[in-house]
Amino acid sequence: MKRFIKFLFVSIIVVTLAFGIFKVKNKYNLDILNNNVDWLISLKGCEGARSFDFDEEGNLYLAFEDTIRVVNKEGNDELIIKESKFNILDILYHNNLLYIATDNRILEYSIDTKTYKEIVTSIPNNGINKKINLLLNEDKLYFSIGSNTNAGVVNSKSEAFDIATSPWILTGNNYGEGKTGAFSQYSVSTEVGEGVESQKIGNAAVLSYNIKNQEINLFAHGIRNINGWDIDSEGEIKAIIGGMEDIPPRNIKDDKDYIYNLQKDNWYGWPDYSGGDPITSPRFTDSIKQEFLIKNHVDKNPAAPIYQDSDVSSLQGLAIDKDGKCFDKNTVIFGNNKKGFIYALSKEGVARELISLDERSKVEKIIFYKDGFFILDSKAGCLYNLKLNDTNTIFKLPKIFWVFSIVFILVIIVSILIKNRDTKLNKKM
């Protein structure tokens, strides 16, 4: 009897440890803070990945600096693009085409013919906000161009200045050792009433490319940079917009990151407004007096955000549950890399914590696909799948749970058989 109990005890420990090792290896250190959701690792080996997307059949396209790989439904990995001169910033799949934002271009790559063509060139993303984000709505391919500078003025000869998207008239305020003005090269001063020529493709803006007729149009401007966006069920674009930082030569103190509804033809205030407030307001003038760069603002009261973070350079990655498959309809999910959380934003503008990220994590991009959110963690090197936790159906438990359960049951059966055999042998003796 003692031998049976010992065998059974050891068996239970072995199975439990094996299950525990599996959990540690496959769950990393993410804590679920909401009982309605669960997560799993869809793919590892994503260190340094910059973007991803799925096609209709569930094949995953994963982009790195100069390569794009496709992982099919069976898990087979294939290299489809490798260009040493590429600097891939974002990708988007549509109708057997891959749209690729790389360096200062947008390319259209045919998956069938394995060839690509340039559809947008000479994008002026040469400064601190190089990222070009892609978003599709029907026949419109939207792309964002960040500002080259922090707050409208360059700080050195090597910095690229901003290209205006509207014919601004300047206030003549100049900054730094070079006495540099807005929208100007380093050490080029501006005067009161001086005009700035606008261009069709400029900085701090969102533009649209019509896939059918190849027309490029300005959608919205005055947007410092975008760090994640998506379209809700009503066709509205919701986007993370980064705030200005406390760096020279035009230091802006106490700014934040925001989530906005972006609407056509709107100007959102950069470089003279942020979060709907002028930089001359008390929230930005605690220790330094701020002045405008532009005299002829398009709007004296730019739109306010739907959400304001408590910090700057923190928010990254945003996606929307358009049909309410995980949360309420049009719930926004976004990441905060400084605080280390994934949040859900309600339509009332209230954010609640969903997941506490591992200290190794860095959210790069989030998209909603089929029935869940996919989160690219470029630092931990994983693609996570966040979805509704269906606790009502026991048969939807992970396969590995059933494997260990069956092994555990078999161990008990074998133990009982051994016990019965020993009992019979003892009786015969």
C-alpha positions in Angstrom: 0.0 0.0 0.0 2.8 2.4 0.9 4.5 1.7 -2.5 1.2 2.5 -4.3 0.8 5.8 -2.4 4.4 6.7 -3.1 4.0 5.9 -6.8 0.8 7.9 -7.1 2.3 10.9 -5.2 5.4 11.0 -7.5 3.2 10.7 -10.6 1.1 13.7 -9.5 4.2 15.8 -8.9 5.6 14.9 -12.3 2.4 15.8 -14.2 2.0 19.0 -12.2 5.5 20.1 -12.8 5.3 19.3 -16.5 2.1 21.4 -16.8 3.7 24.2 -14.9 6.8 24.2 -17.1 4.6 24.4 -20.2 2.7 27.4 -18.7 5.9 29.3 -17.9 7.4 28.6 -21.3 4.3 29.6 -23.2 2.8 32.4 -21.2 5.7 34.6 -20.4 5.0 37.1 -17.6 1.8 38.9 -18.6 -0.9 39.3 -16.0 -4.5 39.3 -17.0 -6.3 42.1 -15.1 -9.8 41.4 -16.5 -11.6 38.1 -16.1 -13.3 38.5 -19.4 -10.2 38.1 -21.5 -7.5 35.6 -22.1 -4.3 35.6 -24.2 -1.9 33.2 -25.8 1.3 33.4 -27.8 0.6 33.1 -31.5 4.2 33.4 -32.7 7.7 33.7 -31.2 10.9 34.9 -32.8 9.5 38.4 -33.6 12.4 40.4 -32.0 12.9 43.6 -33.9 9.7 43.2 -36.0 8.1 46.5 -37.1 4.7 45.6 -38.5 2.4 42.8 -39.4 -0.9 42.0 -41.1 -3.1 39.0 -42.0 -4.7 38.1 -45.3 -8.2 36.5 -45.8 -7.0 33.0 -45.2 -5.1 33.8 -42.0 -1.6 33.9 -43.4 0.6 36.2 -41.4 2.9 38.8 -43.0 5.6 39.9 -40.6 7.9 42.9 -41.5 11.4 43.6 -40.2 13.8 46.4 -41.2 14.6 45.0 -44.7 12.6 41.8 -44.9 9.0 40.5 -45.0 8.2 36.9 -44.1 4.9 35.1 -44.4 3.8 32.4 -41.9 1.0 30.3 -43.2 -1.8 28.6 -41.2 0.3 25.5 -40.7 3.1 27.5 -39.2 5.5 27.3 -42.2 7.7 30.3 -42.6 8.7 31.8 -46.0 10.9 34.8 -46.9 9.1 36.8 -49.6 11.0 40.1 -49.6 14.6 41.0 -48.8 15.9 44.4 -49.9 19.1 45.7 -48.1 18.1 49.2 -49.0 14.7 49.0 -47.4 13.8 50.6 -44.0 10.4 49.2 -43.6 8.1 51.3 -41.3 4.7 49.7 -41.8 2.8 47.1 -44.0 -0.8 46.5 -44.9 -2.5 43.7 -46.8 -5.4 44.2 -49.3 -6.6 42.1 -52.2 -3.5 40.0 -52.7 -1.3 43.2 -52.5 1.0 44.3 -49.8 1.4 48.1 -49.3 4.8 48.8 -47.8 5.9 52.1 -46.2 9.7 52.1 -46.5 12.2 54.9 -46.1 10.4 57.9 -47.8 8.2 55.8 -50.2 5.0 53.7 -50.3 5.2 50.6 -52.5 2.5 48.3 -53.8 3.8 44.7 -53.9 2.0 42.0 -55.9 2.0 38.7 -54.0 1.2 36.9 -57.3 3.9 38.3 -59.5 6.4 39.1 -56.6 7.0 42.6 -58.1 6.4 46.0 -56.7 5.9 49.6 -57.9 6.2 53.0 -56.2 2.9 54.7 -55.6 4.0 57.6 -53.3 7.5 59.0 -53.3 9.5 61.9 -51.8 7.7 61.8 -48.4 9.5 64.3 -46.2 9.9 62.1 -43.1 13.5 62.9 -42.5 13.4 64.1 -38.9 12.6 62.7 -35.5 9.2 61.2 -36.5 10.2 59.0 -39.4 7.3 56.5 -38.9 4.8 56.3 -41.8 1.6 54.5 -40.7 -0.8 52.9 -43.2 -4.6 52.5 -42.9 -7.2 51.4 -45.4 -10.8 52.3 -45.7 -12.6 51.1 -48.9 -10.5 52.6 -51.8 -8.6 55.1 -49.7 -5.2 54.2 -48.4 -4.4 56.7 -45.6 -0.8 57.4 -44.6 0.6 59.5 -41.8 3.6 61.8 -42.0 5.1 62.9 -38.7 6.7 66.3 -38.0 10.5 66.5 -38.6 10.9 68.6 -35.5 9.6 68.4 -32.0 7.8 71.7 -32.0 8.3 73.4 -35.4 11.9 74.6 -35.1 15.2 72.7 -35.9 18.0 72.6 -33.4 21.1 71.9 -35.5 22.4 72.0 -39.1 21.8 68.3 -39.5 18.1 68.4 -38.7 15.4 68.5 -41.4 12.9 71.3 -41.2 9.2 70.9 -41.6 7.3 71.2 -44.8 4.0 73.1 -44.4 0.7 71.8 -45.6 -1.0 75.2 -45.4 0.2 78.7 -46.4 1.2 79.9 -43.0 2.0 83.5 -42.0 4.6 83.5 -39.3 4.9 85.5 -36.0 8.7 86.0 -36.5 9.6 84.2 -33.2 13.1 82.6 -33.5 14.8 80.1 -31.2 18.2 78.7 -30.1 21.7 79.8 -30.7 21.0 79.9 -34.5 18.0 82.2 -34.0 16.1 79.8 -36.2 12.5 80.4 -37.2 9.6 78.0 -37.9 9.5 75.9 -41.0 13.1 77.0 -41.8 16.6 75.6 -42.1 18.9 76.0 -39.1 20.1 79.6 -38.4 17.5 81.0 -40.9 15.5 83.6 -39.0 12.0 84.6 -39.8 10.2 88.0 -39.6 6.7 89.0 -38.5 4.3 88.5 -41.4 6.6 86.3 -43.4 4.8 83.7 -45.5 5.5 80.0 -45.7 4.8 78.1 -49.0 2.8 75.0 -48.6 3.2 71.7 -50.5 0.8 68.9 -51.3 2.8 66.3 -49.3 4.1 67.9 -46.1 4.8 67.1 -42.5 2.5 66.6 -39.5 -0.3 65.4 -41.7 -2.5 62.5 -42.8 -3.0 62.1 -46.5 -5.1 59.7 -48.6 -4.1 57.8 -51.7 -7.0 56.7 -53.9 -6.2 53.1 -55.1 -8.5 53.4 -58.1 -7.4 56.7 -59.6 -4.0 57.3 -57.8 -5.0 60.7 -56.5 -3.3 62.0 -53.4 -5.2 64.4 -51.1 -4.7 66.0 -47.7 -7.0 64.5 -45.2 -6.1 66.3 -41.9 -3.1 68.2 -40.6 -1.5 69.8 -37.5 -0.8 66.2 -36.3 2.7 65.9 -34.7 2.9 62.1 -35.2 0.7 59.0 -35.1 1.6 56.0 -33.0 -1.3 53.7 -33.9 -4.8 54.0 -35.5 -7.8 52.2 -36.7 -11.3 52.8 -38.1 -14.5 52.1 -36.1 -17.8 50.7 -37.4 -19.0 54.2 -38.3 -16.0 54.9 -40.5 -14.3 57.3 -38.1 -10.5 57.2 -37.7 -9.3 57.0 -34.1 -5.5 57.6 -33.6 -2.8 58.0 -31.0 -1.2 61.4 -31.4 2.1 62.0 -29.6 2.6 65.2 -27.6 5.5 67.7 -27.9 8.5 67.0 -25.6 10.6 69.2 -23.3 13.6 69.4 -25.7 15.3 72.4 -27.3 15.1 74.7 -29.0 11.4 75.2 -28.4 10.8 73.3 -25.2 7.2 72.4 -24.5 6.6 71.3 -20.9 3.9 69.1 -19.5 2.5 67.9 -22.8 0.8 64.5 -23.0 -0.1 61.7 -25.5 -3.7 61.7 -26.8 -6.3 59.6 -28.6 -8.3 61.6 -31.2 -11.2 61.2 -33.6 -9.6 62.4 -36.9 -12.0 64.1 -39.3 -11.5 65.2 -42.8 -10.1 68.8 -43.4 -9.5 69.4 -39.7 -6.4 71.1 -38.4 -5.4 69.7 -35.0 -3.1 72.5 -33.9 0.5 71.4 -34.1 2.9 73.3 -33.5 0.9 75.9 -31.6 -1.8 73.8 -29.9 -1.7 70.4 -28.3 -4.6 68.4 -26.8 -7.0 71.2 -27.9 -5.1 73.8 -25.9 -2.9 76.6 -27.1 0.7 76.4 -25.9 0.3 79.8 -24.4 -2.2 78.4 -21.9 -1.2 77.8 -18.2 -0.7 74.1 -18.6 2.4 74.7 -20.8 3.7 77.9 -19.3 4.6 76.8 -15.7 8.3 77.8 -16.0 8.7 79.2 -19.5 6.7 81.7 -21.5 5.4 80.1 -24.7 4.6 82.0 -27.9 2.9 81.1 -31.2 4.8 80.4 -34.4 1.8 81.0 -36.7 -0.4 84.1 -37.0 -3.1 82.8 -39.3 -4.3 79.6 -37.5 -6.8 77.7 -39.5 -8.9 77.1 -36.4 -8.8 79.2 -33.1 -10.3 76.2 -31.3 -8.9 72.9 -32.5 -10.7 69.7 -31.5 -10.1 68.2 -28.1 -9.0 64.5 -27.7 -11.3 61.7 -26.6 -8.5 60.5 -24.2 -5.5 62.1 -22.6 -2.7 60.2 -21.1 -0.7 61.3 -18.0 2.7 61.3 -19.9 4.3 61.9 -23.3 6.0 59.4 -25.6 4.1 56.6 -23.9 1.2 55.4 -26.0 1.8 52.9 -28.9 -0.5 50.6 -30.8 -4.3 50.9 -31.2 -7.0 48.8 -32.6 -10.8 48.8 -32.4 -13.3 46.0 -31.8 -15.8 47.2 -34.4 -18.4 44.5 -34.0 -18.2 44.0 -30.2 -16.8 40.4 -30.4 -14.6 40.9 -27.3 -15.9 44.0 -25.6 -18.6 46.5 -26.3 -18.9 47.6 -29.9 -16.2 50.1 -31.0 -14.1 49.5 -27.8 -10.5 50.9 -28.4 -7.5 48.8 -27.2 -4.2 50.6 -26.9 -0.8 50.0 -25.3 1.2 52.1 -22.9 4.9 51.3 -23.0 6.0 53.5 -20.2 3.4 52.2 -17.7 3.5 48.6 -19.1 -0.2 48.0 -19.7 -2.7 47.2 -22.4 -5.9 49.3 -21.9 -9.5 49.2 -23.1 -11.1 52.6 -23.8 -14.8 52.8 -23.6 -17.0 55.1 -25.7 -17.3 57.4 -22.7 -13.5 57.9 -22.8 -12.7 55.8 -19.7 -9.6 53.6 -19.9 -9.3 50.4 -17.8 -6.3 48.1 -17.5 -6.6 44.8 -19.2 -3.0 43.3 -19.2 0.1 44.1 -17.2 3.0 43.6 -19.6 6.3 41.9 -19.0 9.2 44.2 -18.2 10.8 43.0 -21.4 7.8 44.1 -23.5 7.5 46.9 -26.1 4.2 47.2 -27.9 4.9 47.9 -31.6 1.5 47.5 -33.2 -2.0 46.2 -32.5 -4.6 45.0 -34.9 -8.1 43.4 -34.6 -8.4 40.2 -36.7 -11.4 37.9 -36.8 -12.4 37.5 -33.2 -9.5 38.9 -31.2 -6.7 41.5 -30.9 -3.1 40.7 -32.0 -0.3 42.6 -30.2 3.2 42.7 -31.7 5.8 42.9 -28.9 9.1 43.7 -30.7 11.2 43.5 -27.6 10.1 40.2 -26.1 9.8 38.9 -29.6 6.2 37.7 -29.5 2.9 38.1 -31.3 0.1 37.8 -28.6 -3.5 37.0 -29.2 -6.0 38.7 -26.9 -9.5 37.4 -27.0 -12.7 36.8 -25.1 -12.4 34.2 -22.4 -15.2 31.8 -23.1 -15.6 30.1 -19.7 -18.9 28.6 -20.5 -17.6 25.9 -22.8 -15.3 23.4 -21.1 -14.4 21.8 -24.4 -12.7 25.0 -25.6 -9.9 24.5 -23.1 -6.4 24.4 -24.6 -5.3 21.1 -26.2 -2.3 20.8 -23.8 -4.8 20.8 -20.9 -6.4 17.7 -22.3 -3.1 16.0 -23.0 -2.0 16.4 -19.4 -5.4 15.4 -18.1 -5.4 12.2 -20.2 -1.8 11.4 -19.0 -2.8 12.0 -15.4 -5.8 9.7 -15.7 -3.6 7.0 -17.3 -1.2 7.3 -14.4 -4.0 6.7 -11.9 -5.3 3.7 -13.9 -1.8 2.2 -14.1 -1.3 2.8 -10.4 -4.6 1.0 -9.6 -3.6 -1.9 -11.8 -0.2 -2.2 -10.1 -1.9 -2.1 -6.7 -4.4 -4.8 -7.7 -1.6 -7.0 -9.1 0.4 -6.6 -5.9 -2.6 -7.5 -3.8 -3.3 -10.7 -5.7 0.4 -11.7 -5.5 0.3 -11.2 -1.7 -2.8 -13.3 -1.3 -1.3 -16.2 -3.3 1.8 -16.1 -1.1 
